[in-house]
Amino acid sequence: YDKKLKIDQREKATVWEHLKRSINFTWNDRGAHGLPHLGFADWNDTINLATGAESLFNANLFGKALIEMIALADYLGEKEYKATLEKYYAEMKEAVNKYAWDGEWWKRYFRVTGEALGSKENKHGKIFTNGQSWPAISGFAEGERLTMALDSVRTHLNTDFGIKLSGPGYNGFDPELGGVSTYPPGAKENGGIFLHANPWMMIAETIAGRGDYAFQYYNQINPASKNDKLDIFESEPYCYPQNVLGDEHKQFGMGRNAWLSGTSSWTYVAGTQWIVGVRPALDGLIMDPCIPTKWDGLKVTRKFRGATYKITISNPNHVSKGVKKVVVNGKEIEGNKVPVFTSGEVIVDVTMG
């Protein structure tokens, strides 16, 4: 009876109110640099710093969440709340750019002591892939800082089998780092090619307008591309493994933990919504392809809110990104957002340029 009474007394609210509370929680749980606390861990659950550490992943995740919440607040007509969210976004963007830029790439964590991880000052763990992709996704990285950080990933972390999560690997157990230091260099989160992080780099490259790199990364981790390397890969060529051993490991290129990954769903999002560039918005379907420059174009069928969109994308000038014209059912529209149709077939012609 007491247990039932406690359940009945729990607060109830709409999904929208839950979202608001999550924003408030993060905003009120920040550290010395104005960045969200790490907690026990962020997405990388093997890095376990002392209480009070700050996470740049959480900061950028918060930025992306704010972008979506601002759009929802605008859609719902909540002008005052929208203004509050825009203030949060501007302040977080300022803090990330003030404290996290390391000259060629973005830092990944701050210990409670203020020391950075993912910095050129570190002997191990100098650069983290998620530290470079997510500032692009959040919109906090712009201009030279955007492209320089992505170029640093290509220089320091990319391999023929995919992009490493970080590097160089930590060498020996460190109780102040936690789980990441229990793996040898090149394995799992310690400098391994953790595939889940690769599609975020694909998305980041499309945001930077570099479809050739985005598609290169797509192909690098495609299991089907390993058919001629199965003596090295040693994993099924029809599903993503969780990770591939990195180039600091003597078994570099070997896939591990097949099927155990969020890679497939994220690569589907990266491929369809960011490389092909057909992605949903609250009030329409966005046409924003970022493809290899050698492609002449492509055709897409997309079912969306009751209608079937037959989309032809033409790339006569062989650009990577940029939409010159969108024609919907024979009529040219302003911009690159196709309005919502609730039934039937919609013919969309997109010309890049």
Disulfide bonds with the S-S distance in Angstrom:
none
